[in-house]
Structures are given as C-alpha cells and as structure tokens.
Amino acid sequence: MTDLEDEIEESLDDLEPTPDAAELFEHFRVVADKGQSLLRVDKFLFDHLEHSSRNRIQKAADAGMVMANGRPVKSNYKVK
C-alpha cells in the first residue's frame, strides 16, 4: 500500500458510528387533491411514496412522525 492508503485506512479505524446515524429520516410533503375520498393516512402515503412499506409508515405514525395540518396523526387518520 502507498503511504496515503495507509493513512486513510488508519483514520477510518478511528471512526465510530454516531448514535444519530441510525436515526436519519427522509422528509416528504404530500398534498391531497381536492375531492379526495376518505382514505387512511397510511394507505394514502403508501400509494404516494415509492420504496416505502405500509408497515413502516404505520410505525412512523405511531412514533409521531406523520403530520397532518401541522399535528401528529395516527395511522388510522382519514385524509380528506
């Protein structure tokens, strides 16, 4: 290995994962269309968000991470 590669490898050995690294979240904003029929928020978000499961959305809602009109909602909240 070159000296630079050795130096990089040594510096990486000193790194430790931070507790916050496991708690990274993506933020999305989804707006319901006018005339939207009543639909549970977990189903509504599942239909609008790619690469997400309904179970994961339900867990996020239970953790207070799903908001409607600026307030946290449960997964059974009806989108209007």
C-alpha positions as CSV (number, residue, x, y, z in Angstrom):
1,M,0.0,0.0,0.0
2,T,1.0,3.5,-0.5
3,D,1.6,5.9,2.4
4,L,-1.7,7.7,1.5
5,E,-3.7,4.5,1.6
6,D,-2.1,3.5,4.9
7,E,-3.0,7.0,6.3
8,I,-6.6,6.7,5.1
9,E,-7.0,3.2,6.5
10,E,-5.7,4.3,9.9
11,S,-8.0,7.3,10.0
12,L,-11.0,5.1,9.2
13,D,-10.1,2.8,12.0
14,D,-10.6,5.7,14.4
15,L,-14.1,6.5,13.3
16,E,-17.0,5.2,15.4
17,P,-20.7,5.3,14.3
18,T,-22.6,8.0,15.9
19,P,-26.0,7.2,17.6
20,D,-27.7,9.7,15.3
21,A,-26.6,7.8,12.2
22,A,-29.3,5.2,12.8
23,E,-32.0,7.8,13.2
24,L,-31.8,9.5,9.8
25,F,-35.1,10.3,8.2
26,E,-36.3,11.5,4.9
27,H,-38.9,14.2,4.9
28,F,-41.8,14.2,2.4
29,R,-44.6,16.6,1.8
30,V,-47.7,15.1,0.1
31,V,-50.8,17.2,-0.5
32,A,-54.2,15.6,-1.0
33,D,-56.1,16.6,-4.2
34,K,-59.4,18.4,-3.8
35,G,-62.2,15.8,-3.9
36,Q,-60.0,13.1,-2.3
37,S,-62.2,10.4,-0.9
38,L,-61.7,9.5,2.7
39,L,-58.7,7.2,3.0
40,R,-56.5,6.2,5.9
41,V,-53.3,8.2,6.0
42,D,-51.1,5.0,6.0
43,K,-52.8,3.8,2.8
44,F,-52.7,7.3,1.2
45,L,-49.0,7.6,1.9
46,F,-48.2,4.1,0.8
47,D,-49.9,4.9,-2.6
48,H,-47.9,8.1,-2.9
49,L,-44.4,7.2,-1.6
50,E,-42.1,4.9,-3.6
51,H,-39.8,2.5,-1.8
52,S,-41.9,2.5,1.4
53,S,-44.0,-0.1,3.1
54,R,-47.3,0.4,4.8
55,N,-45.9,-1.2,8.0
56,R,-43.0,1.3,8.0
57,I,-45.5,4.2,7.6
58,Q,-47.6,2.9,10.4
59,K,-44.6,2.7,12.7
60,A,-43.7,6.3,11.7
61,A,-47.2,7.4,12.6
62,D,-47.1,5.7,15.9
63,A,-43.8,7.5,16.7
64,G,-45.5,10.8,15.9
65,M,-43.6,11.4,12.7
66,V,-46.6,11.6,10.3
67,M,-48.2,15.0,10.4
68,A,-51.5,16.4,9.0
69,N,-52.0,20.2,9.2
70,G,-49.0,20.5,11.5
71,R,-50.2,18.0,14.0
72,P,-49.0,14.4,14.5
73,V,-51.7,11.8,13.5
74,K,-52.1,8.1,14.0
75,S,-52.1,5.7,11.0
76,N,-56.0,5.4,11.1
77,Y,-56.4,9.2,10.5
78,K,-58.6,9.8,7.5
79,V,-57.1,12.0,4.7
80,K,-59.7,14.4,3.3
